[in-house]
Amino acid sequence: MAFNSFEYLIFFVAILSASWMTVRTPNLRLLILLLGSYYFYAANNGWILILLVGTTLVDYWAGLAIAGTADGRRRALFLSLSLVSNLGMLGYFKYTNFLLTNGCGLLGWQCGAFDIFLPVGISFYTFQSISYVVDVYRHRLPAEPSLLRFAFYVAFFPHLVAGPIVRARYFLHQLDEPVKLGRRELESALFLIALGLFKKMVLADSLADFAAPPFEHPETASALTAWLGLFSFTMQIFFDFSGYTDVAIGCARLMGYRIPPNFRRPYTAVSFTEFWRRWHLSLSFWLRDYLYIPLGGSRMRTALGVCRNLMITMMLGGLWHGASWTFVLWGTVHGLLLSLERLLGWGRLSRDYQGRPLARILRGAALFPLIALTWLPFRANSWAVLDGYVHALVRVDVPMILTTGMAAAMAVILAGWMVQMADEVGVLRRHLMRLPMPIKGLAYGAVAVAVTIFAARGTPPFIYFAF
């Protein structure tokens, strides 16, 4: 059930109404929201609910078991059981065929792939549940005694399928607070939902028309088409993923809960280090806290040790996105760039641009094409496509023809970057929220009309549903 479907609208109105009708009975409200979340997750494939419930029960028990003993070995044992359960399930569904194919290739054997379906959202809720158990183990969070509250935390539907990955210490305490929805929160939530749907259905899905063809047939693409396709995908994935996050945050806010932001104008970054402090924040911080720092982080004796930790973290982060060597290459490229910035001291550049909007704009404009190039192995689904696309970017034997549609796509890409930069240097969103109500009403109406028109083309799934 996707946010950009009529089915979801009916579901959300029903569950939102039920949640506010039972606001004075907290446990009943949580039970209704939990059952609604389970229905949301199982709407298309009912059997995968077993995996979600299994993860919930294992980690609920592991958290209580860890908190219930002071013996270091027993605590480590319970943590290990949780990790083996979560990572084993994720590994089976996501990486079995990848490991089998590559293993057989190394041995020279002929192996067929298993028919394994990747359950939607499994990469997100397993990481979220792991973070809870690890935090309990580290004494950073008390174990949650209520199975109802813990199950609701794991399964809360707005962020269940594609994040953000919400930490338990950020979310669980909200269940002890009075549920409120003031006028400011209501308007902010509606703004985010409208913005998210506009990003996805109008901008991302339109740019997909220019991103997909050159990646499907790079051998016939001109250099102009290839570069436009690359920049189109660069903006498409941002509009698509941040659009999902905006809708998730807005829906959660309408029910009285807060979900942390997942993006902070990533294409205004002046370094790749800063880019990863602005892009997919919940995953970036998860990798930092539960992988990079345990490896030693920045506390290594040598700079090469730090670079090693960065490389391992980013390579595994790439593999988290998909069982393909192109994703590993994508993570490796970013690991190399982060390591280079670390060695040269460029990762601190963001501090040098505070209070210097023109310098930030120029630096950001110079870095944006480099960020776009790093998306190439992410979008290419094979080495052949990647090789063909690299050749297409420098091709001179195919005429470069600029159509009206291509010019419109270029305008959307440029406007998308400029709006992010304007928001970065001038807090654009805050000014938009202060506009007179009639103007905002007209804007919401225009967004509704645009979304309705573009919805007639169909409702393709969000990109990160595949991860």
C-alpha positions as CSV (number, residue, x, y, z in Angstrom):
1,M,0.0,0.0,0.0
2,A,1.8,3.1,-1.2
3,F,1.3,6.7,0.0
4,N,0.5,7.8,-3.5
5,S,-2.5,5.5,-3.9
6,F,-6.2,6.1,-3.3
7,E,-6.3,2.9,-1.2
8,Y,-3.8,4.5,1.3
9,L,-6.0,7.7,1.5
10,I,-9.0,5.6,2.6
11,F,-6.9,3.6,5.0
12,F,-5.2,6.7,6.6
13,V,-8.5,8.6,7.1
14,A,-9.9,5.6,8.8
15,I,-7.0,4.9,11.1
16,L,-6.5,8.6,11.8
17,S,-10.1,9.0,12.9
18,A,-9.9,5.8,15.0
19,S,-6.7,7.1,16.7
20,W,-8.3,10.4,17.8
21,M,-11.6,8.8,18.9
22,T,-9.6,6.7,21.3
23,V,-7.1,9.3,22.4
24,R,-8.3,9.1,26.0
25,T,-7.6,5.4,26.2
26,P,-3.9,5.1,25.4
27,N,-3.6,1.3,25.3
28,L,-6.6,0.9,23.1
29,R,-5.3,3.6,20.8
30,L,-1.9,1.9,20.6
31,L,-3.6,-1.5,19.9
32,I,-5.7,0.1,17.0
33,L,-2.6,1.7,15.5
34,L,-0.6,-1.5,15.8
35,L,-3.3,-3.5,14.1
36,G,-3.6,-0.8,11.5
37,S,0.1,-0.9,10.9
38,Y,0.0,-4.7,10.5
39,Y,-2.8,-4.4,8.0
40,F,-0.9,-1.7,6.1
41,Y,2.2,-4.0,5.9
42,A,0.3,-7.1,5.0
43,A,-2.1,-5.5,2.5
44,N,-0.2,-6.9,-0.5
45,N,1.6,-9.9,0.9
46,G,0.1,-11.2,4.0
47,W,2.7,-13.9,4.8
48,I,5.5,-11.3,5.3
49,L,3.7,-10.2,8.5
50,I,5.2,-13.3,10.1
51,L,8.7,-11.9,9.6
52,L,7.8,-8.6,11.2
53,V,6.1,-10.2,14.2
54,G,9.0,-12.6,14.5
55,T,11.5,-9.8,14.6
56,T,9.4,-8.0,17.2
57,L,9.1,-11.0,19.5
58,V,12.8,-12.0,19.3
59,D,14.1,-8.5,20.1
60,Y,11.5,-7.8,22.7
61,W,12.6,-11.0,24.5
62,A,16.3,-10.1,23.9
63,G,15.9,-6.6,25.4
64,L,14.3,-8.0,28.5
65,A,16.9,-10.8,28.8
66,I,19.8,-8.4,28.5
67,A,18.3,-5.9,31.0
68,G,17.5,-8.8,33.4
69,T,21.1,-9.9,34.0
70,A,24.4,-8.2,35.0
71,D,26.5,-11.1,33.8
72,G,28.5,-9.9,30.8
73,R,28.6,-13.2,29.0
74,R,24.9,-13.8,29.2
75,R,24.3,-10.2,28.0
76,A,26.6,-10.8,25.1
77,L,24.9,-14.1,24.4
78,F,21.4,-12.5,24.2
79,L,22.7,-9.7,22.0
80,S,24.4,-12.3,19.7
81,L,21.1,-14.2,19.4
82,S,19.3,-11.1,18.4
83,L,21.9,-10.1,15.8
84,V,22.0,-13.6,14.4
85,S,18.3,-13.7,14.1
86,N,18.0,-10.3,12.5
87,L,21.0,-10.4,10.2
88,G,20.4,-14.1,9.4
89,M,16.8,-13.3,8.2
90,L,18.0,-10.2,6.3
91,G,20.9,-12.2,4.8
92,Y,18.7,-15.1,3.6
93,F,16.1,-12.9,1.9
94,K,18.4,-10.3,0.5
95,Y,21.8,-12.0,-0.2
96,T,21.4,-15.7,-0.6
97,N,21.3,-15.6,-4.4
98,F,24.1,-13.0,-4.5
99,L,26.4,-15.2,-2.4
100,L,25.4,-18.3,-4.3
101,T,26.0,-16.8,-7.7
102,N,29.3,-15.4,-6.8
103,G,30.4,-18.5,-4.9
104,C,29.6,-20.7,-7.9
105,G,31.3,-18.3,-10.2
106,L,34.5,-18.5,-8.3
107,L,34.4,-22.3,-8.2
108,G,33.4,-22.6,-11.8
109,W,30.1,-24.3,-11.1
110,Q,26.8,-23.9,-12.8
111,C,24.3,-22.8,-10.2
112,G,20.7,-21.7,-10.5
113,A,19.2,-18.9,-8.4
114,F,16.5,-19.6,-5.8
115,D,13.1,-18.0,-6.1
116,I,13.4,-15.8,-3.1
117,F,11.1,-12.8,-2.7
118,L,12.5,-9.7,-0.9
119,P,10.0,-8.6,1.7
120,V,9.4,-4.9,1.5
121,G,10.9,-2.8,4.3
122,I,12.9,-5.6,5.8
123,S,16.2,-3.7,5.6
124,F,14.6,-0.8,7.6
125,Y,12.8,-2.5,10.4
126,T,15.6,-5.0,11.1
127,F,18.1,-2.2,11.5
128,Q,15.6,-0.3,13.7
129,S,15.1,-3.3,15.9
130,I,18.8,-4.0,16.1
131,S,19.4,-0.5,17.3
132,Y,17.0,-1.0,20.2
133,V,18.7,-4.2,21.4
134,V,22.2,-2.7,21.0
135,D,21.2,0.4,23.0
136,V,19.8,-1.7,25.8
137,Y,23.0,-3.7,25.8
138,R,25.1,-0.5,26.0
139,H,22.9,0.8,28.9
140,R,21.8,3.7,26.8
141,L,18.1,2.7,27.0
142,P,16.0,0.7,29.5
143,A,14.3,-2.4,28.1
144,E,10.7,-1.8,27.2
145,P,8.5,-3.9,29.5
146,S,5.3,-3.6,27.4
147,L,5.1,-5.8,24.3
148,L,2.3,-3.6,22.9
149,R,4.4,-0.5,23.1
150,F,7.5,-2.2,21.6
151,A,5.5,-3.8,18.8
152,F,4.0,-0.4,18.0
153,Y,7.4,1.1,17.9
154,V,8.7,-1.5,15.4
155,A,5.6,-1.6,13.2
156,F,4.4,2.1,13.2
157,F,3.3,2.2,9.5
158,P,4.4,5.7,8.3
159,H,8.1,4.8,8.5
160,L,7.8,1.0,8.3
161,V,8.5,0.4,4.6
162,A,11.2,3.0,3.7
163,G,12.2,4.7,6.9
164,P,13.4,6.8,8.5
165,I,15.1,4.3,10.8
166,V,13.7,5.6,14.1
167,R,15.7,5.0,17.3
168,A,13.8,3.7,20.3
169,R,15.2,6.4,22.6
170,Y,13.7,9.0,20.2
171,F,10.3,7.4,19.9
172,L,9.3,5.3,22.9
173,H,9.2,8.2,25.4
174,Q,6.6,9.9,23.2
175,L,4.2,7.2,24.2
176,D,4.3,8.6,27.8
177,E,3.5,12.2,26.6
178,P,0.0,13.6,26.1
179,V,-1.0,13.4,22.5
180,K,-1.6,16.9,21.1
181,L,-2.1,18.4,17.7
182,G,-2.1,22.2,17.7
183,R,-2.8,24.5,14.7
184,R,0.9,24.9,13.9
185,E,1.5,21.1,14.0
186,L,-1.6,20.5,11.8
187,E,-0.5,23.0,9.2
188,S,3.0,21.8,9.2
189,A,1.8,18.2,8.8
190,L,-0.5,19.0,5.9
191,F,2.3,21.1,4.3
192,L,4.7,18.1,4.4
193,I,2.2,15.7,3.0
194,A,1.3,18.0,0.1
195,L,5.0,18.7,-0.5
196,G,5.9,15.0,-0.4
197,L,3.2,14.0,-2.8
198,F,4.2,16.8,-5.2
199,K,7.8,15.7,-5.1
200,K,7.0,12.1,-5.8
201,M,4.1,12.3,-8.3
202,V,4.8,15.4,-10.2
203,L,8.6,15.9,-10.0
204,A,10.2,12.4,-9.4
205,D,7.9,10.5,-11.7
206,S,8.3,13.1,-14.5
207,L,12.1,13.0,-14.3
208,A,11.9,9.2,-14.4
209,D,10.8,9.6,-18.1
210,F,14.2,11.1,-18.9
211,A,16.3,9.0,-16.5
212,A,15.1,5.6,-17.5
213,P,15.7,5.5,-21.3
214,P,19.5,6.1,-21.4
215,F,20.0,3.6,-18.6
216,E,17.9,1.0,-20.5
217,H,19.7,1.6,-23.8
218,P,23.0,3.4,-23.1
219,E,24.4,2.1,-26.4
220,T,22.1,4.4,-28.4
221,A,22.1,7.4,-26.1
222,S,23.8,10.7,-27.1
223,A,26.1,12.5,-24.7
224,L,23.4,15.1,-24.1
225,T,20.8,12.4,-23.4
226,A,23.1,10.5,-21.1
227,W,24.1,13.6,-19.0
228,L,20.4,14.6,-18.8
229,G,19.5,11.1,-17.7
230,L,22.1,11.1,-15.0
231,F,21.1,14.5,-13.7
232,S,17.4,13.5,-13.9
233,F,18.1,10.4,-11.8
234,T,20.1,12.5,-9.3
235,M,17.1,14.7,-8.7
236,Q,14.5,11.9,-9.2
237,I,15.9,9.8,-6.3
238,F,16.0,12.9,-4.0
239,F,12.4,13.9,-4.8
240,D,11.2,10.3,-4.6
241,F,12.9,9.4,-1.3
242,S,12.5,12.7,0.5
243,G,8.9,12.9,-0.8
244,Y,8.2,9.6,1.0
245,T,9.9,10.9,4.1
246,D,7.9,14.1,4.0
247,V,4.6,12.2,3.8
248,A,5.7,9.8,6.6
249,I,6.6,12.6,8.9
250,G,3.4,14.5,8.1
251,C,1.2,11.4,8.6
252,A,2.9,10.6,11.9
253,R,2.5,14.2,13.0
254,L,-1.2,14.1,12.4
255,M,-1.5,11.2,14.8
256,G,0.6,13.1,17.4
257,Y,4.0,11.5,16.9
258,R,7.3,12.9,15.8
259,I,9.6,11.2,13.3
260,P,13.1,12.7,12.7
261,P,13.9,14.3,9.4
262,N,15.9,12.2,6.9
263,F,17.2,14.9,4.6
264,R,18.7,18.4,5.1
265,R,19.1,19.8,1.6
266,P,21.8,17.3,0.6
267,Y,22.6,18.9,-2.8
268,T,23.7,22.1,-1.1
269,A,26.7,20.2,0.4
270,V,30.2,21.7,-0.2
271,S,31.9,18.3,0.5
272,F,31.1,14.6,0.4
273,T,31.5,14.5,4.1
274,E,28.8,17.1,4.5
275,F,26.6,15.4,1.9
276,W,26.5,12.3,4.1
277,R,25.5,14.5,7.0
278,R,22.5,15.6,4.9
279,W,21.5,12.6,2.9
280,H,19.5,9.6,4.4
281,L,20.4,10.8,7.9
282,S,18.8,7.9,9.7
283,L,21.0,5.3,7.8
284,S,24.1,7.5,7.9
285,F,23.9,7.9,11.7
286,W,23.0,4.2,12.1
287,L,26.1,3.2,10.2
288,R,28.2,5.7,12.2
289,D,26.9,4.6,15.7
290,Y,26.6,0.8,15.1
291,L,29.4,0.1,12.6
292,Y,31.9,2.9,12.1
293,I,32.4,3.8,15.8
294,P,32.6,0.1,17.0
295,L,35.3,-0.4,14.3
296,G,37.3,2.4,16.0
297,G,35.8,5.4,14.2
298,S,38.1,8.4,14.2
299,R,40.0,7.3,17.3
300,M,42.6,5.3,15.3
301,R,46.4,5.8,15.8
302,T,46.8,6.6,12.1
303,A,44.8,8.4,9.4
304,L,45.0,5.2,7.4
305,G,43.2,3.4,10.1
306,V,40.4,6.0,10.0
307,C,40.2,5.6,6.2
308,R,40.0,1.8,6.6
309,N,37.0,2.3,8.9
310,L,35.4,4.7,6.4
311,M,35.9,2.2,3.6
312,I,34.4,-0.7,5.4
313,T,31.4,1.3,6.6
314,M,30.6,2.7,3.2
315,M,31.1,-0.6,1.3
316,L,28.7,-2.3,3.7
317,G,26.4,0.7,3.4
318,G,26.4,0.2,-0.4
319,L,25.7,-3.5,0.1
320,W,22.8,-2.7,2.4
321,H,21.1,-1.0,-0.6
322,G,21.2,-4.1,-2.7
323,A,22.8,-7.5,-3.4
324,S,24.9,-6.3,-6.4
325,W,28.5,-5.4,-7.0
326,T,27.4,-2.1,-8.5
327,F,26.1,-1.1,-5.1
328,V,29.4,-2.2,-3.5
329,L,31.2,0.0,-6.1
330,W,28.9,2.9,-5.2
331,G,29.8,2.5,-1.5
332,T,33.4,2.1,-2.3
333,V,33.5,5.3,-4.4
334,H,32.0,7.3,-1.5
335,G,34.4,5.6,0.9
336,L,37.3,6.7,-1.2
337,L,36.0,10.2,-1.5
338,L,35.4,10.5,2.3
339,S,38.8,9.1,3.0
340,L,40.4,11.6,0.6
341,E,38.6,14.5,2.3
342,R,39.7,13.2,5.6
343,L,43.3,13.0,4.6
344,L,43.2,16.5,3.0
345,G,41.1,18.1,5.7
346,W,38.3,19.0,3.3
347,G,35.6,17.4,5.4
348,R,35.6,20.5,7.6
349,L,34.9,22.8,4.6
350,S,31.2,23.2,5.6
351,R,32.4,25.3,8.6
352,D,34.2,27.7,6.3
353,Y,31.1,28.6,4.4
354,Q,28.9,29.6,7.3
355,G,27.8,33.2,6.7
356,R,29.1,33.2,3.2
357,P,26.1,32.4,1.0
358,L,27.7,33.3,-2.3
359,A,30.7,31.1,-1.7
360,R,28.5,28.2,-0.6
361,I,26.4,28.6,-3.8
362,L,29.5,28.5,-6.0
363,R,31.1,25.6,-4.1
364,G,27.8,23.7,-4.1
365,A,27.3,24.2,-7.8
366,A,30.8,22.8,-8.5
367,L,30.2,19.7,-6.3
368,F,26.7,18.9,-7.6
369,P,27.9,17.3,-10.9
370,L,30.4,15.2,-9.0
371,I,27.6,14.0,-6.7
372,A,25.6,13.2,-9.8
373,L,28.5,11.1,-11.2
374,T,28.6,9.0,-8.0
375,W,25.0,8.0,-8.6
376,L,26.0,6.2,-11.8
377,P,26.9,2.8,-10.3
378,F,23.9,3.1,-8.0
379,R,21.5,3.4,-10.9
380,A,23.2,1.0,-13.3
381,N,21.9,-2.5,-12.7
382,S,24.9,-4.4,-14.3
383,W,28.5,-3.9,-15.3
384,A,27.4,-3.8,-18.9
385,V,25.0,-0.9,-18.3
386,L,27.7,0.9,-16.3
387,D,30.3,0.5,-19.0
388,G,27.9,1.5,-21.7
389,Y,26.8,4.6,-19.8
390,V,30.3,5.8,-19.2
391,H,30.9,5.6,-22.9
392,A,27.6,7.4,-23.6
393,L,28.7,10.4,-21.4
394,V,31.6,11.1,-23.8
395,R,30.0,9.9,-27.1
396,V,30.5,12.1,-30.1
397,D,29.1,9.9,-32.9
398,V,25.4,10.4,-32.0
399,P,23.8,13.7,-32.8
400,M,22.7,15.7,-29.8
401,I,19.1,16.9,-30.2
402,L,17.4,19.1,-27.6
403,T,13.7,18.6,-27.4
404,T,11.1,20.7,-25.5
405,G,10.6,18.0,-23.0
406,M,14.4,17.8,-22.3
407,A,14.5,21.5,-21.8
408,A,11.7,21.3,-19.3
409,A,13.5,18.5,-17.5
410,M,16.6,20.7,-17.3
411,A,14.5,23.5,-15.9
412,V,13.1,21.2,-13.2
413,I,16.6,20.0,-12.3
414,L,18.0,23.5,-12.0
415,A,15.0,24.7,-10.1
416,G,15.2,21.8,-7.7
417,W,18.8,22.6,-6.9
418,M,18.2,26.4,-6.6
419,V,15.2,25.9,-4.2
420,Q,17.4,23.7,-2.0
421,M,20.1,26.3,-2.0
422,A,17.7,29.1,-1.4
423,D,16.3,27.2,1.6
424,E,19.8,26.6,2.8
425,V,20.9,30.3,2.7
426,G,17.6,31.9,3.4
427,V,15.3,29.5,5.3
428,L,12.8,29.4,2.5
429,R,10.3,27.0,4.2
430,R,9.9,29.2,7.2
431,H,8.9,32.1,5.0
432,L,6.5,30.0,3.0
433,M,4.7,29.0,6.2
434,R,4.2,32.6,7.1
435,L,2.3,33.5,3.8
436,P,-1.3,34.7,4.2
437,M,-3.8,31.9,4.4
438,P,-5.6,32.7,1.1
439,I,-2.3,32.4,-0.8
440,K,-1.4,29.1,1.0
441,G,-4.9,27.9,0.2
442,L,-4.4,28.6,-3.5
443,A,-1.0,26.8,-3.4
444,Y,-2.5,23.7,-1.7
445,G,-5.2,23.7,-4.4
446,A,-2.7,23.9,-7.2
447,V,-0.7,21.1,-5.7
448,A,-3.9,19.0,-5.4
449,V,-4.8,19.6,-9.0
450,A,-1.2,18.8,-10.2
451,V,-1.1,15.6,-8.1
452,T,-4.5,14.5,-9.4
453,I,-3.5,15.1,-13.0
454,F,-0.2,13.3,-12.7
455,A,-1.8,10.4,-10.8
456,A,-3.7,9.5,-14.0
457,R,-0.4,8.3,-15.4
458,G,-0.2,5.6,-12.8
459,T,1.4,5.3,-9.4
460,P,4.9,3.7,-9.7
461,P,6.3,2.6,-6.4
462,F,8.8,4.6,-4.4
463,I,12.4,3.8,-5.3
464,Y,13.5,2.8,-1.8
465,F,10.8,0.2,-1.6
466,A,13.3,-2.0,-3.4
467,F,15.8,-1.8,-0.6
